[in-house]
Amino acid sequence: MEGGFLKQVRPAITMFLILAIITGIGYPLAITAIGQAFFPAQANGSKIILDGNVTGSVLIGQPFSDPKYFWGRLSATPDFPYNANYSTASNLGPNDPRFLAEVQARVDALHEVDPNNTAPIPVDLVTSSGSGLDPDISIGAAVYQAQRVATYRNLTINLVNALIQQNIQPRQLFVFGEPRINVLELNLALDKYPNGTRNVTLPFDEQAWESEISAAPGMQPMDWVELALFFAVIAIIAVALGRYLYKKFLHGIPNFIEKSILQASNVDHTREMDWKTYIGSLLLFNGIGIAFLFTLCEIQGLLPLNPNGCPSLSPGLAFNVAVSFVTNTNWQSYAGEAQLSYLTQMLGLTVQNFLSAATGIAILLVLMRGLVRRSTSQLGNFWWDILRATGMLLVVSSIIAVFMISQGSPQTLGGPLNVNLLQPVRDAAGNLISHQTIQVGPVASQAAIKVLGSNGGGFFNANGAHPFENPTPLTDFVLCVMIIAFPASFCFTFGKMVHDDGEGSAKEGTAIFIAMLVLFVGFLVLTIWAELRGNPLLAPLNIDQSWGNMEGKEVRFGSMLSSLYATAATATSNGSVIAAMESFTPLGSLGPLLLMQLGEVAFGGVGCGLYGMLHFVLLAGFIAGLMVGRTPEYLGKKLGPREMKQVTIVILLPIVTILTGAAIAILVPAAVQAISSPGPHGFTELIYAFTSAVANNGSAFAGLSADIPFYNFALAIAMLVGRFAIAWFTLKLAGLLAERKRTPSSAGTLNTHSMLYIGWVIAVIIIVGVLSFIPVLILGPIAEAMI
């Protein structure tokens, strides 16, 4: 290894410690100070104050079962409904008998308190949310209950309808999200009028009322507008950011802070490395990260910033967490709000959200240099690359974090909120619960970088479904855009590099972007269509499924936005879904699952998405060259046996690892017992887990009880293979390509930015992915769809 391995130890340790302090302490503390200064109400949990007492949070639902109150969604949180100590979904599949039993029980309860109501029951009233804390119901769900509430309170129906109308939250900025009603605020408004109040008249707009309660099913015009805005904003940001990244990483020079860090780390940023030194530095740096995070998880019970008194994690779980976040997977076999201290969330998880994303960027930079440079072994300096990438992520994340606070994401180091429930509830043991504990913390700072860096690890167990982690439709839109736009921008960075090299066209980057976009849109259409169809098993129960399949989804997002986010989070290595993937319809879950199995090349993660796609581009070019009888090449670089060996390994290794891991799990009794669902759905839980781990995605069919020794270690190994084995062969490929000379273009040179070639690349990706995984897909989601 050029320069000697020991010479990289000081930069590795020093750089890690400096960046950990900046991103794990300085960044969240600075965001906390800004939040407390400019948005104190939102930063501290959006509390509702009534008569001087904290009655709840605007963003967190409360349980209601008294007929005189409007009821909210079903809640699957442990011990009692809407237990804000531990957010979770039911994690029941659409065909699960337990799910159907819960729906039937809610239907029976609604009919018991309102026997004369024969109207179809809105689907959100009989399904549970993805967080278990959804504060909202649809307008239809409120209207369905209006007469019952009026009767039990001896109020006029006009007064109740007027209160409903006053509490309608329209689409944000007229476009984003779904119209909805906050149940707690509506019930608080009701309590202002004593039972029997019949002589009060409130303003009521009958014309608006008819429009508000008669929304047609399926995709609404504003849904189409939001989708159009989504793709337009992505394109604009990707092009602009791609050019900025080109300047930063190709022509940037250290500023004062960067110079100071490089000097302290004893790094000469002008001294470049060959691929062996580069991968050695990368593995050493990330190895330190694993050891540090593992240790932090093991001793968190002894450290400060632990207001909930979280004990240390078990060694197996701590190892899984450490590997998960360092590999940019962010698989969560734990509940963040219940098991991790603020310090671990900040100094452990947030740090790796930055550094693992920066590592992906560094790997991509090397591969791009390998394609552009000629007759050299020098591919850049890892320490300079990781420093620049981290700095850029830090700036953008800070902007997003402040925006998140303004919308309601907490950012505080104070302990949880304790509020009085409007209606006490009994827990599983029959004890009367009159208080709700609402977990807060430094949420916004982590939520911002988890999305920007294609990480996905949430502060809460329910991740993006939690009202604090993704509070409004506008935050959802911004986060969803950044999930895609940032990885997509590297396509245009690559195009700029190739064009400026003089041997290629900037259209190369555009061609790759189009190929990614076509794949993404195809799977998005499948997922939205499947989820908007609803669950046919609910049809006999007289349930209105105009909103589609709402089990495991939040009312503020609905089925369309939940499907969009799920597709974006699995097309990339983000995984921070806003709905319970377990509860998607079989075909609705097929799209996200197959997107990961294809290698997450439809934009993919930060850095890793493009370098994954470039392997398929090289494979497509190699096959096309052989088909037309020319020596295979790409951008003037000959593709020989050595290069194609690395490409083949990178494409096949994840496939082999996923299938092997799942096969071994089936033979381990404890692993099989951890599968909660019967039949094909249970098999999908298993294959999804290993797919998500190898793809470094982190989303899950959370019905699988993954916090057992087998899965903690088996999935950690899968994550390591998916990240660092792929990195090894990618950097080796870059080294081989960099050593190649250029072949001048000629009339016979294959046009690699034509529509024909774009279609050919897409075909190769689909053929490789589908042929590799069609057997397990048939045994899983396809078989379930046919039940």
GUFITOR-301653 format. One record per residue (C-alpha): residue in one letter; x, y, z. Coordinates in steps of 0.1 Angstrom, whole numbers, plus 5000, padded with zeros to 4 digits. Each point is the difference from the previous one (the first is absolute). Example, Ala and Ser with C-alpha at 12.3 -4.5 7.8 and 13.67 -1.06 7.14 Angstrom:
residues 2
A512349555078S501450344993
end
This chain:
residues 787
M500050005000E501550324988G501250235028G499849725025F496949895020L501450145033K500250354984Q496250004997V499349925036R500650365013P497850164973A497349745006I499850055038T500450384999M497650054971F497449785016L500250175034I499850354985L497149924977A498249825028I500250315022I498950234973T497149784987G499049835033I500350285024G500550344983Y497349944973P497149885022L500850265027A500150284974I496649884986T498649985035A501150365007I498450134968G496849805006Q499650125036A500750364990F497750034969F497549715003P499749925037A496449874999Q500849754972A503549915014N498449905033G497349774987S497250234987K498249995034I496350075005I499550215031L496650005017D499350195032G503850025006N500549624996V501549814972T497149804985G501849844971S502050074968V498450124968L501949734982I499449705022G496649835002Q498249885032P497749705005F496250054999S497349745005D497350205017P497050044976K499950375009Y503450064984F501149964964W502249694997G503349994983R502049734983L500749665014S503349995018A502449705004T502350155025P500949775029D498250005034F497350254990P498950194968Y502050314992N502849925023A502550264989N502849835017Y500349754972S498650074965T499249714978A497649864974S497949695002N502449844975L497349774988G499649904963P496950074980N499049635001D500949945036P497149865020R501150215030F499650324979L496649904988A498949925036E501150355011V498150164972Q496949805008A500350095037R500150374992V497149974976D498049835027A500950275026L498950284976H496749824994E499549945037V500150375009D498250114968P497749724990N497950214976N503050114979T500049794968A502450224980P503249844988I502750045026P503150204989V503049784998D502250215022L497649935030V500549634998T503749984993S503150095021S502650254991G503749954992S501050185032G497249905024L499950375008D498250154970P498250315012D497750034970I497049854984S498450074966I497250244996G497849714991A500949825032A498950315020V496850044981Y499249635005Q500250055038A498350345002Q496449895007R501249765027V501950275018A497150244997T497649755014Y502249905030R500750375008N496550124992L501450254976T498550114967I501549834969N500650354985L502250095030V502149684997N500350044962A501150365005L502749895024I501149744975Q500350264973Q501950245022N502649725007I500649894965Q503650024990P500150054962R502849884978Q503150195010L500750294976F496949884981V502049714985F501849785026G498549715020E496449915007P497250215016R499649885036I498850075035N502050005032V498049785024L501350145032E499550364990L496449924988N499249825033L501450305020A497850234979L497049785008D500750015038K499550384999Y496349944995P498249835030N497749714993G496650124989T501250324984R497550064972N499750384997V503550074986T500550064963L503550004984P501050134966F499449724974D500850014963E497549764984Q501550034965A503549935012W498649715022E498649824970S503450024982E501949905031I497949685007S499749884964A503649944990A500149744973P502049685004G503449934985M502550254988Q498850365004P501150294977M502350135027D501649665003W501050024963V501250365006E502249885029L501549724979A500850244972L501650245025F502049715014F501649914968A500550364988V501750105033I502249694999A501250084965I500750365008I501949925033A501949714984V501450204971A501050305022L501449795028G501849784975R501950304986Y500850125035L501449665010Y502149994969K501750335010K500349895037F501549664994L502050064968H501350365005G499450085037I502850115022P500149985038N498550295020F501450115033I498149745021E500849724976K503750094999S500050005038I498549655002L502349874973Q503050145018A498949855033S499649674983N503450024984V498449974965D501450154968H496950024978T502150044969R501649665005E497749754982M499649625006D499749694979W497049795004K501649775026T501050295023Y496650164995I498149685010G502349945029S499450355013L496349974995L499849665019L502150135028F497950325004N496749805000G501549735023I500750275026G496450124995I498649655007A502249965032F499050355012L496249954995F500149655015T501750135031L497750295003C496949774999E501649785027I500750285025Q497250244993G498449925034L503050165016L500150314979P498150345002L497250124978N497949705009P496850145014N498149674996G502649805018C500649774970P502249705009S502849874978L499149784970S500849634999P503349934982G498249844970L497650294996A502850265005F502149824973N497050014976V499450375007A503750094995V500349814967S496650124988F500750375003V503649984989T499049824968N497350264993T497349735005N498450135032W498149685007Q498250055033S499449695022Y499350245028A497650285010G502050324999E497950205025A499949715025Q503549854997L502550274990S501150305020Y500250354985L503849975000T500049674981Q497650154975M502250314995L503649885004G499349654986L497350004974T500150354987V503749994996Q499849684979N497150154980F502650264988L503049784997S498449704983A498450234974A503450174995T501649664995G497549914972I500850334983A503849935003I499549654983L498150164971L502750274995V502649744996L498049804974M499350324981R503750095000G500849654988L497850044970V501350354992R503749975007R502549824978S503249805006T500350085037S499649835033Q499150315019L496350035010G499850285026N500550045037F497549835023W500450245029W499550304978D496949844983I498449905033L500650345015R498550194971A497049774998T499350035037G500250384999M497650024971L497549765017L500350215032V499050334983V497049864982S498849795030S500150315022I497650184976I497649704999A500249965038V498950355007F497249974975M498949675018I499950185033S497850284985Q497549734990G499949835034S503049765004P501350035035Q503550105007T500750005037L502249845026G497250015026G498249695012P496749864988L496750195004N497449875025V496550104991N496549935013L497949794978L496650154990Q498549665005P501849755023V500649654986R500749665015D503349824992A500349634992A500049915037G496850205006N501750295018L498550354994I502550224981S499350375002H503350144987Q501949974968T503750024998I501250154967Q503649944990V501850304985G503850064995P502450134973V497849874972A500350254972S503849994998Q499949624994A496950004978A501750244976I503249814994K498349665000V498250114968L502750204984G502649735004S497849714989N500349865035G496549965012G500649935037G497350185020F500050145035F496849815007N498949644994A497450104975N502550214981G498550234974A496549915010H500550155034P498350355001F503150155016E502349864973N498050114970P497350235014T498350154969P499449924964L502450284991T502849845019D499249684984F500250164965V503450165008L501449695015C498849784972V501450234974M503450005017I500049625002I500150004962A501550334989F503349975019P501049664986A498650104965S502350315000F503049784997C498849894965F500650364989T503350025019F501149704980G498850144968K501950325006M503249815008V499749794968H499350304979D502850215013D502449714995G499550064963E499349634992G496349995008S496850195001A498150165029K497149804986E501549695017G498850125034T496650094986A499649664984I500749835033F497650235017I497349914975A500649635004M499750045038L496850214996V498349754978L500649725024F498850215029V496850114984G499149654989F500249875035L498350315014V497049944978L499849645011T500150095037I497550294999W497649794979A500249715024E499550205031L497250224987R498049684991G499649935037N499649665017P497349794983L499549805033L498550315016A497350044973P497449785017L500250215032N498450314984I503250205003D500750304977Q503549954986S500150324979W503450075016G501349664991N501949775023M500450215032E501449735024G503450125012K499650354983E499650355015V496950204991R502150314992F501749814972G497449764988S500749714976M501550204971L502650185020S500849695020S500549814968L502250284985Y502250015031A500349625002T501149984964A502550285004A501449855033T500649664984A501150134966T502850165020S501749855030N498150235023G497449775016S498350275021V496549904990I497050205012A497749695002A500249645011M501349804971E498749695016S496450124995F500350094963T498049794976P502049714984L500550184967G500650335019S502949855018L501349824969G501250334985P502250115029L501449655005L501049964964L501550354999M502449895027Q500749674983L500950184967G502850165019E498350335009V501250154967A496950214994F501950295015G501349805029G501750135031V502450305002G502949894978C499249635001G497050044977L502150134971Y502949765005G497549715001M498450134968L503450044983H500749635005F496949924980V500950264974L503449834996L498349664998A497650124974G502850164980F502049675002I497149794987A499150254973G503650014988L500149634996M496649994983V501250254972G503449844997R502150285015T502450015029P497850105030E500850345013Y498550295020L501150364997G503049894980K501149755026K500349644989L498149755021G502149695003P499849695021R501450165031E497650295000M497049784993K500949765028Q499650295025V496850114984T498649645001I500949965037V498450335010I496849904982L499849645012L501450025035P496950185015I497749754983V501949705013T500250155035I496250075002L499049654988T502649835022G499150195031A496349934995A500749634994I502149975032A497350185020I497449754989L502149725014V500550175035P497049935023A500450325020A500050214967V496849834988Q498350055033A500750374998I497850024969S496650135012S497849944970P499049674984G500349904964P501550214971H499850325021G502349855026F502549904972T499950354988E501050125035L503149794997I501150084965Y499350375006A502350005030F503049864981T499250214970S499950325020A503249915019V502149924969A498650304981N501050225031N496450125000G498849945035S496249994995A498349695012F496949785002A500050075037G497949705009L503349815000S501449995035A503650094990D501550075034I501249645006P503749894997F499649834966Y498650314983N502250245018F503149834987A498749864967L498650334988A503150195012I502149774978A497750064971M500350385006L503849985000V500049804967G497650244984R502150305009F503749925004A500449694977I498250204973A502350305008W503149784996F499149884966T498850344988L503250175010K502049724984L498050054968A500850375002G503749925003L499949784969L498150254980A502350295009E503049804987R498349964966K500850234971R497350174981T498949884966P498950304978S496450004989S499249894965A497049954978G499649655014T500050115037L496949905018N497850305009T499649955037H497650295005S497449914974M496549905009L500749654986Y502949965024I497950135029G497449744992W502749734998V501450095034I496549985015A499449674984V503349855013I499150125036I496649854999I501149674984V502849955026G497850105029V496849824991L501749684989S501949995032F497150065024I496949884982P499849675020V500050185033L497650264988I497649734989L500249845034G499550335017P498050304988I498749854968A498749695017E498450225027A498350214973M498449694986I498549895033
end
